[in-house]
Amino acid sequence: MDLPLAPIEKILKKSNMRISDGAVKEFAILLEEITADIAAEATAIAKSEGRKTVLIKDILEAKRKLE
């Protein structure tokens, strides 16, 4: 797990609920999985268009495809 847990915990606490350490860790794992999926799809889109650079439009298209 590479994401720092403190910012994730801060986001989760905006729900005005107490959040267990386990819930914060699980949420971080979920965010990493979703991020990896979007990154892989965006990379595939850029490559399919003959580019080596991932653009904002690739990320938005990847997000739309994965919803």
N, C-alpha and C positions, 0 to 999 in steps of 0.2 A: 504494500500500500504506500503510495507516494504522496497523496494529498495530505496536507496538514489538517489535523482534526479540529483545532481551535476555531478556525473560520466556519467550518461546517457546523460545529456546535452552536456558534453564534447565530447562524441562519436558522437552525432548528429551534432555538430558544425564542425566536420571534413568534412562535405559536403560543407563547405564554404557558407552556407546559414544561415540566421537568423532563429532561432527556437522559436516559441511561447511557453509560459509556458504550455499552454494546450496541445500542441503537445508533449512536454517532458513527461507530466503526462500520456497521452494516450499511449505513447511508453513504459513507465514503466509498465503500466497495462498489455499491450500485452506481454512484456517480462516475467512478473510474471505468466501469463496464460500458455505460452509456457513452461516455466521452470517447472511448476506444472504438466503439461501433461507428459513431459519427465521423471520427477521423479516418477510419478505414474506407468508409463509403465516399467521403469527400475526396480522398486521395484517388480512389478509383475513377471518380467523375473527372478530376483534373487530367489523369492519365488518358482517359478515353477521348479527351479533347486535345490530346497532344501537348499538354503543358506539364511542366515540372513544379509549378507553383500552385498551391491550393488557394483559391480566392474565396471571398465572403460568399459569393453566389454558390460555390461548391458546398460550403458548409450548410447554407440554408436549404439547398436541394437535398443534401444527405439527410438533414433533419426531417424534411417533408417525407422523404421516401421511407424513413424508419418509424414514422408515427403510426 
